């Protein structure tokens, strides 16, 4: 097992979400499994108690490295993150669904593994799933399969074929982040996917970024909106995995701001019972 340690610094973009830990982040690699070809844990080095955790994937033709910026930000915000690359990065959404399902098992196994630096430090009752593009589609399908075993979902520009959208039947609070200029994940597909999430009766949110594009998530040289993406995802997980009520107020504040100024978001739906 290989262990790598490094310092990560992180600042949130949305001033209404002001939690900045500047924690030291550790990481260690995991061996490949039948569910994923590579995986790395990112987590706060100074963990002293069971901590909420999530699996995380990027999209088609991506490895976990394309979304490492999100993994590091979430670890810095106090989460254990298992970032994974599916068996076949040129495959279809089932590859990413399988990675998430396998990754959720790894979270539980790693919490129990005697020689793991995370033994006893993963709160297996507070697990989430997050992913981009096909990884976002995999997030929704894995969440639909796991139901209440996971407590929060965050799907970033989720890609699902029309027939797979009908399989979305989530039981956990679900946030969707999308872009209105995304040529791969169209506004029409997001509307259909969000409709499935809404009809499931769970707490939900939809944030559609003005001029948001698919490439902003995975291309290193295009970082537009990334600080805001981090802030939105972390706030959602803070609310449902950490039980932080102040995150609900922050999310409500964003809705009020959008009503006054639509420069960042062209649409923002928020339905929470907290």
N, C-alpha and C positions, 0 to 999 in steps of 0.2 A: 504494500500500500504506500502510495507517495503522498507526502504532506508538503504543502506550500503555504507560506505565510507572507502576507503583505499588508501594508497600510492603505486604507481607502478613505478618501475624503469626499463628502457629498453634501450638497446644499439643495434644498427644495426650491422649485420655481414659483409655486403659488404661495404668496405671503400669508394667505389665510390658513395654510397648513404649515405650521412652523416648527414641527418636531425635527430637530437635527441632532443626531447623536455623535457624529464624527468618531464612531467606534472603530477599534482596530478589527479588521475582518480577516478571518482565517479561511483556508480552503483545503480540501483534500479530495483526491481522485478516488473514484470507485471502479471496480472491474466491470467489464461489459457483462450483460445478461442477455437472455432471449428477448427482452423488451426494449433494450437500448444498447447502442454500440459504445457510448461513452457517457460518463456522468461525473459531475464535480459538485461537492457540497461547498456552499459559501455560508458563513455564519459568524456572529460576533465571537471574538476570541475569548472574552471573559464571561462565558455563560455559567451561571450558577444555579439555574433552575430550569425545569421543563419549559420549552419555548415553542411558540407556534411555528409551523413549517409549511412550505409549499413546494410543489414540483413546478418546473418552468421549462418551456421549450421555445425555440424559434420556429421558423417556417421552412418551406420548400427550398432545397438546395442550401440550407443553412445548417450550421452546427450550433451548439449551445453558445459558442463564442460570439455569435451575432447578437445575442441578447444578454451577454455578460454584464453590460452596463446596468441592466435592470436587476440582475442577480446581485450584483455588488451593492446597489442602492437599497434593495430590500434587506440584505444582510446587515448593512449599516443602520437600517431602521429597526433592527432587532428581530429578524426572522432567520430561521434555518431554511436555506434554499437549495434544493437539489436540481441543478441545471443539467439538462440531458440532450443528447442527439439521438434521434431514432435509428433503428437498424438500417433503414434505407432512406437517405435524405432526398432521394428522387422518387419516393413512393407516393402513396395517397394518404388521406387523413387517417385511415386505420393504423398506419405506422406511428403516428403521433398519439393517437388514442392509447395504443398499446404501451408506448413509452410512459405516459402518465399513469396508467394502471399499474405497470411494473414499478414505477418510481414511488407510488404510494406504498407499495409493499416494502420497498427499500427503506422508506422513512421509519416504518415500524421495526424492521429488522435491525437497522443501524442503532436505533434507540436501545435495543436489547443486546447488541454485540458487545462482548466483554472487553475487547481491546479497541473499541471505537472511541475517539475523542468526544463523540456525541452521545455516549452511553448515558441514558437517563436524562438527557437534556433536550429531547424532542417531545413536545406535548402531542401525543398521538390523537388526542381528542380534539385538537384544534389544528386541523390540516386544511390547506387550500390547494387550488390548481390554477396555474396561469400559463398563457401561451399566446404566441403571435401567429397569424395567418393559418396554415394548416395546424400549427400548434394551438391556435385559438379554437379552431374547429375541434381538435382533439380534446381540448379543455372542456368544451360543452358536451361532447359525447361521453368522455370519461366521467364527468360530473353527473350526467344522466344515468350512467350505470351504477356509480357508487352511491348516489342519492344522499342520504343523511350522514354517510361516513365522512364526507368532507363538508366544511362549514362555510366556504366562500370560493367563488370562481371569478376570474378576471380574464376575459377573452379580448385580445388586442387584434383588431382588423381580422376577425375570424373568417376563415375560408371554409365553406361547406358546399358541396354539390346540392342541387335542388332536392334530390331524393334523401340526402342525409339531414337536411334541415328538419325534416319531419320526425327525425329521431330525437330531437332536442326536447327533453322533458326533465329539466333540472329540479332539484329539491333544495339547493343551497342558494343563498343570496348571490346574484350574478351581476357583474358590471361588464359592459361592452364599451370599448373605446374604438372609434372608427374615424375615418377621414372622408370629407365630402368630395375630394378629388382623387380618391383611390380608384384606379382603373381596373384592378384585379378583384377587389372586394367591393362591389358596387353598392350604391345607396339602396337599390332595390333589394339586394340580398341581405343587407343589414336590417332593413325594415322587416323582412320575413323572419330572420333569425330572432330579432328583438321581439317580434310578435309571439314567437314560440316561448321565449323566456317570460314575457309578461303573462301569457295565458297559464303558465305553470303556477302562478300565484305566489311567487317568492319575492322578497325584496329585490329591487333591480335598479339599474341605472344605465343610461345610454349617453355617452359623451361623443359628439361628432365635431371634429376639429375643422375649422374653416381652412381650406386649402391643404388639408391633411392628405398625405400620399403614402403609399405602401413602403416606399424606399426609406422613409424617415425612421423606420424601425430597425432595419438590418444593415444599411450601408454606413460604414464608419464615418464617411466624409459628409453625411447629411444628418445633422443632429437637431433639426428644427422640431420644436415641441417636446423634446425628450425630457426636459426637466419637469414639464407639466405632466407628461405621461407617468413619470415616476411618482409624482405627488398624488395623482388621482388613484393609482393602483394601491399605493401604500395606505392612503386614507381609507379605502374600501376594506382592505385587510385589517387595518387597525380597528375598524368598527366591528367587524364580524369575527375576527380571530383573537383580538386582544380585548374586545369589549370596551373600547375607548369611546365613550359617549361624545367627547369633544370632536371626534372625527365626523360624526353626524352633523354637528353644527357647522363644521368646515364645509362639508358637502352642500349643505343648505345655502351657505354664504355664496358658494360658486353659482348656484342657481339664481340667486338674487342678482349677482354681478352680470350674469349672462343676459338677464332681462334688461339691464341698463346698457350693456356694451357687448356687442357680438364680435369683437375683433378676433378673439381666440376660438370660441366655440360657436358653430352655427346652430347647434341644437343640443339641449341638455335635458334629459328626462331623469327624474329622481323619485323613486317610490320606495320609501323605507318606513317601517313601523317602529323603529327604535325611539 
